[in-house]
Amino acid sequence: MPRDGWFDGKGLDIVNCTREALREKWDLFLEDGAVLTDEMVKLRQEIYTELKKIENLLDDGMHLALSRILVKYEMLVELHMLKGRR
């Protein structure tokens, strides 16, 4: 399968395709109208499991670059959550 650029706007839209594939799970998270801690923990664990599967495929430079991006993304999510509490 050819690589689909994340931000080029060409080819398959991997973000929308992935979100559509996960729509049922998303709907289950939201059906009770509350975001539960155990739901967030479960999703976070799924992400970590997937990252562990690919970690050894990355060379050291790519591992460092992706690690920095993931940490920044987690910070962004945490800031967003904190903003929602204020």
N, C-alpha and C positions, 0 to 999 in steps of 0.2 A: 504494500500500500504506500503510495507516495506521501511524503511529508506535506502536511497542510500547515501553512504559516499561521501562527496564533493571531497576528495583528494585520495581515495584509489584505483582508477582505476578499480574497480570491478562493476559489475551490470550495470544499466542504466547510461548513461553519462548525468546527469541532465543539465550540462552547454550546451552541444551541442543540446540536446532536446529542451531546453528553447530558445536558439538562433534560432533554426530552426523554432520554433513556432512564433517567432517574426520577421522572415526574411522579411515578407511583409512590416511591419512597418519600419524596417531598410532601406529597399530599397527606401521607400518613403522619408525618411530623406535625403538620398544621391542622389536622382535622379536629383536634380538641381545642384549638384556639390558644394553646399555650406552647411555649418552647421549653421543653423539659431538659434538665441537666443530663439525664441519662441518654437522651436522644443525641445531644451534642457530644457526649463522651463516646457513644457508639460510632458516630460518623467520624470523629477524630481518629478513633482506632482503625477504622476502615482505611482512612487516608494513610496513616502510618504503615499499615500492613502493605498497601500498594507501593509506598515509597521504599520499604524494605526490599520488595521484589526487584526493584530496578536499581537500587543503590550500587550494587557491585558491577553494573553495566557502565557506570560513569567513570571517566578518568578523573584524576585528582583535581584538575582545574575546573572541570565541569561540576564535580561534586561540590567544590567550594562555592562556585557561582550560584548553583541552585540552592545550596544551603542558605546563603545570604538572602536570596529572594524569598525563600519560604519563611525565614525569620521575620523579614519585613512584612510579609503578607499576614502572618500571625499577629504582628503588632497592629496592623491596620484593622483587622477583625476585632481585636481587643479594644482599640480606640472607638470603633463603631459601637461596640456593646456598651462601653462606658458612657458614650454620648447619649445613648438611648435611656440610660438610668437617670440622667440629669434633667 
